[in-house]
Amino acid sequence: MISESSKLSLSVTDIHKSYGGTEVLRGISYRFEPSRCYALCGANGAGKSTLLRICALIEKPDAGVVTYSAEEKTLPHDINLKRCMTLLLPSVGVFNTTVFKNAAYGLKVRGKSRAEIDSKTYETLDMVGLKDKACQNALTLSTGETARMGIARALAITPGFLFLDEPTNGIDAKNYEIIKDILLKIKRNLKTTILIATHDTKIKEQICDRVLVLSEGRIADVKA
């Protein structure tokens, strides 16, 4: 069992991935250090989302190795590891129930106690500015509010790794600033490593410690 205090490291080594004969990733290697914020950038089709899904153990590479470790020990790709991370896609899945129950979903499936579910869910809803909407049906939220609810659901499990795919895409100005501030708050929490696939210049410059520029399936540059 991985404790919540454990800081996870992630290394990808010579990662290749093809779809329908087209090679999307062509030998990606990088080590993501704990408690930092990284951006994956590049043109459409550069392989950002594919690399994100492979790192999040949603997809398997055709070749190469994805290695997670904690306290210098390599971790198996089992359910315990997968429950230490979460991937938030641009289109947040919404259940036809309250905002609270949507945000609490990850805790519930992990078998947490009712007291812990209540505490963590209200805490994260408060963090994203949705505590006052806890009893509202999630389907009635605006696009920006839905994105914030998705972040609350992701944060409720206290992930060691948080993967975000274009978290500010299609968001109105008000919710954009709220989400940017939320990401800054997460960054200050040294327990979570963040990996964001984004085109957003402000997110890259104001939040991320390192920017990995992907081009034609390879890391073309790394910027501090």
C-alpha positions in Angstrom: 0.0 0.0 0.0 1.3 3.5 -0.9 0.9 6.0 1.9 -0.5 9.5 1.2 2.8 10.9 2.5 4.7 9.2 -0.2 6.1 11.4 -3.0 5.9 9.7 -6.4 8.6 10.0 -9.1 7.8 9.1 -12.7 10.3 8.2 -15.5 9.4 7.4 -19.1 12.1 5.7 -21.2 12.1 5.5 -25.0 8.3 5.6 -25.3 6.8 4.8 -28.7 3.2 4.8 -29.7 1.4 4.4 -33.1 -2.2 4.6 -34.3 -3.2 3.1 -37.6 0.4 3.0 -38.8 1.2 6.6 -37.8 3.8 7.0 -35.2 2.7 9.6 -32.6 5.5 9.2 -30.1 9.0 8.5 -31.2 11.3 7.7 -28.3 10.2 10.0 -25.5 12.4 9.8 -22.4 12.1 12.1 -19.3 12.1 12.0 -15.5 9.4 13.9 -13.7 10.5 14.9 -10.2 8.0 14.9 -7.3 6.1 18.0 -6.2 6.6 20.0 -9.4 4.4 21.3 -12.1 5.1 20.4 -15.8 3.5 21.5 -19.0 3.4 19.5 -22.2 3.2 21.9 -25.2 3.3 21.6 -28.9 1.1 21.8 -32.0 -2.0 19.7 -32.4 -0.9 16.1 -33.2 2.5 16.5 -31.5 1.6 13.7 -29.0 0.7 15.7 -25.9 -2.5 13.9 -25.0 -1.1 10.5 -25.9 1.9 11.0 -23.6 -0.4 12.2 -20.9 -2.6 9.1 -21.1 0.4 6.8 -21.1 1.9 8.5 -18.1 -1.5 8.2 -16.3 -1.5 4.4 -17.1 -4.7 4.8 -19.2 -2.9 3.5 -22.3 0.1 1.3 -22.8 3.0 2.3 -25.1 4.0 0.1 -28.0 7.5 0.2 -26.7 9.4 1.8 -23.8 8.9 1.8 -20.1 6.9 3.8 -17.6 8.4 3.6 -14.1 6.8 5.0 -10.9 8.8 4.9 -7.7 8.5 6.0 -4.1 11.3 6.2 -1.6 13.6 4.7 -4.2 11.4 1.7 -4.7 9.9 0.8 -8.1 6.1 0.4 -7.8 4.0 -2.1 -9.7 1.3 -0.8 -12.0 -1.5 -2.1 -9.8 -4.7 -0.7 -8.5 -2.9 0.9 -5.5 -0.7 2.9 -7.8 -3.6 3.9 -10.1 -5.6 5.1 -7.2 -2.8 7.6 -6.4 -3.3 9.5 -9.7 -6.1 11.0 -11.7 -6.5 12.2 -15.2 -8.9 15.1 -15.9 -10.0 15.4 -19.5 -11.4 18.5 -21.2 -14.9 17.1 -21.2 -15.7 16.3 -17.6 -18.0 13.3 -17.1 -21.1 14.4 -15.1 -23.5 12.1 -13.2 -27.1 13.1 -13.0 -26.9 13.8 -9.2 -25.7 16.5 -6.9 -22.5 18.4 -7.2 -21.5 16.8 -3.8 -22.0 13.2 -5.0 -20.1 13.9 -8.3 -17.1 15.4 -6.4 -17.2 12.5 -3.8 -17.2 9.7 -6.4 -13.5 8.9 -6.3 -13.5 8.7 -2.5 -16.6 6.5 -2.5 -15.1 3.9 -5.0 -12.0 3.9 -2.8 -14.0 2.8 0.2 -13.4 5.8 2.3 -15.4 6.3 5.5 -18.5 8.6 5.4 -16.7 11.1 7.7 -13.7 11.3 5.4 -15.9 11.6 2.3 -17.8 14.4 3.8 -14.7 16.2 5.1 -12.6 15.9 1.9 -15.5 16.6 -0.5 -16.6 19.8 1.2 -13.0 20.9 1.5 -12.3 20.5 -2.2 -15.6 22.1 -3.2 -14.8 25.0 -1.0 -11.4 25.3 -2.7 -12.9 25.5 -6.2 -15.7 27.8 -5.0 -18.6 25.4 -5.3 -19.4 24.6 -1.7 -22.6 26.6 -1.9 -23.7 24.5 -4.9 -23.1 21.1 -3.2 -26.8 20.2 -3.2 -27.4 21.4 -6.8 -27.8 19.0 -9.6 -24.5 18.9 -11.4 -26.1 18.9 -14.9 -27.3 22.5 -14.2 -23.7 23.9 -13.8 -22.2 26.1 -16.4 -19.3 24.9 -18.5 -16.8 26.7 -16.3 -18.4 25.4 -13.1 -18.4 21.9 -14.4 -14.6 22.2 -15.1 -14.1 23.3 -11.5 -16.2 20.4 -10.2 -14.0 18.0 -12.2 -11.0 19.5 -10.5 -12.7 19.1 -7.1 -13.4 15.4 -7.9 -9.7 15.0 -8.8 -8.4 16.7 -5.8 -10.6 14.9 -3.3 -8.6 11.8 -3.5 -5.3 13.7 -2.7 -3.5 12.4 -5.8 0.2 11.9 -5.9 0.0 12.8 -9.6 -2.6 15.0 -11.2 -2.8 14.9 -15.0 -4.8 17.7 -16.8 -5.6 17.8 -20.5 -6.3 21.4 -21.6 -8.0 22.4 -18.3 -8.7 26.0 -19.5 -9.9 25.1 -23.0 -13.3 26.8 -23.8 -13.7 28.4 -20.4 -15.1 31.9 -19.9 -12.9 34.6 -18.5 -14.3 34.5 -15.0 -13.9 30.8 -14.6 -10.5 30.9 -16.3 -9.1 33.1 -13.6 -10.7 30.9 -10.9 -9.1 27.7 -12.4 -5.7 29.4 -12.8 -5.8 30.4 -9.1 -6.9 26.8 -8.2 -3.9 25.4 -10.1 -1.6 27.8 -8.2 -3.0 26.6 -4.9 -2.4 23.0 -6.0 1.2 23.8 -6.9 1.8 25.2 -3.4 0.7 21.8 -2.0 4.0 19.9 -2.2 2.3 16.5 -2.1 1.0 16.6 -5.7 3.0 16.5 -9.0 1.1 18.2 -11.9 1.4 17.4 -15.6 -0.6 19.6 -17.9 -1.1 19.3 -21.6 -1.9 22.8 -22.7 -1.6 25.5 -25.3 -2.2 28.2 -22.7 0.7 30.7 -22.4 -0.4 32.0 -19.0 -0.6 28.5 -17.6 2.9 27.7 -18.9 4.5 30.9 -17.7 2.7 31.5 -14.4 2.2 28.0 -13.0 4.6 25.5 -14.5 8.2 24.8 -13.3 9.2 23.1 -16.6 7.8 23.2 -20.1 8.3 20.2 -22.4 7.9 21.2 -26.0 6.8 18.2 -28.1 7.3 18.2 -31.9 6.7 15.3 -34.3 6.5 12.9 -31.4 9.7 13.9 -29.7 10.8 16.3 -26.9 12.2 19.2 -29.0 13.0 21.5 -26.0 12.7 21.8 -22.2 12.2 25.3 -20.8 12.5 26.4 -17.2 
